[in-house]
Amino acid sequence: MSALKNNHTKTQAKIILKYMRTHKRGISQKQASSLYGINCLAERIRDLREKGHVIENVWHTYKNEDGHTVRYSSYILVKEAV
């Protein structure tokens, strides 16, 4: 991995961690993408977990305006790495 890409992914992980610290309901892929342009949230969550952060994946279900059931997940910070 190039140094530039590595720094970019570290920065994204820091942004996500900061968001989860202040938003107890967590962050979804849609939020990460619309707020920060982060389109690979699952990969950044994996990076944070590898650093020792405990992050829970919570599934949500709702019916959209067409009556279709939609599922999405959000990630919640349970415990920070020491």
N, C-alpha and C positions, 0 to 999 in steps of 0.2 A: 504494500500500500504506500502510495506516495506521501511525503510529509504534509503536503497541502491537504490532501483528502483526509489524512489522519487528524490534523488540527480541526478541520471542518466537522468531522464526526464527534470529536471531543467537545467542541463548542455546542453542537446540537444537543448532546447528552446533558451538558450543564444547563442549557436553557430548559430542557424538559424537567430536570431535577428541581430547578428553581420553581417552575410552575407547579409541580406536584407538592412542594413544600407549602405553598400558599393556597392551593386549591384542593381541599380535602376530598372532593368528589372525583379527583383524578383528571386525566386527560385522554381524549379519544383521538383516533387518527384524523378525523375531520377537523378537530380543534387544532391539532399540531400542524396540519396542512394550512388551514386558513389563517391562523395566528402567526406562524413562524416559517411557513414554506417547507416544513419538514414532512417529506413524503415516505419516509421509511421509519416510522415510529417503532415498530416491532423490533427492528435492528438496534435502535438506540436503547430501548428497554432491555434488550439482551445485554448490551454493553454495560448498562448500569447494574444489572444483576450480577454480571461477571465481576464487577468491582465490589460486590458484597451487599448492595442495597436489596432489601426485601420489597418486592413490588407485586401486588396482587392484580390479577386480571379478572374484571367483573363484566359479565354479560348483561346487556339491556335489551329489552324487546318492546316494540311499540307498533301500532298500525299506522301506516302512512295515509295520505289523503285519498289514495286509491283503494284502501282497505287491505293492502298487502301487509303481512307481518314482516317487520324489518328487525334484524339483530345487529348489534354492534358491541364492541367491547371498549372499556376504558381501563386505564392502568392507574392504580392507587398506590402511593408510597406508604408502606406499612412501617418500615424501619430503615433508617439510614445506616450505611456502612460505618464502621468505627475506624 
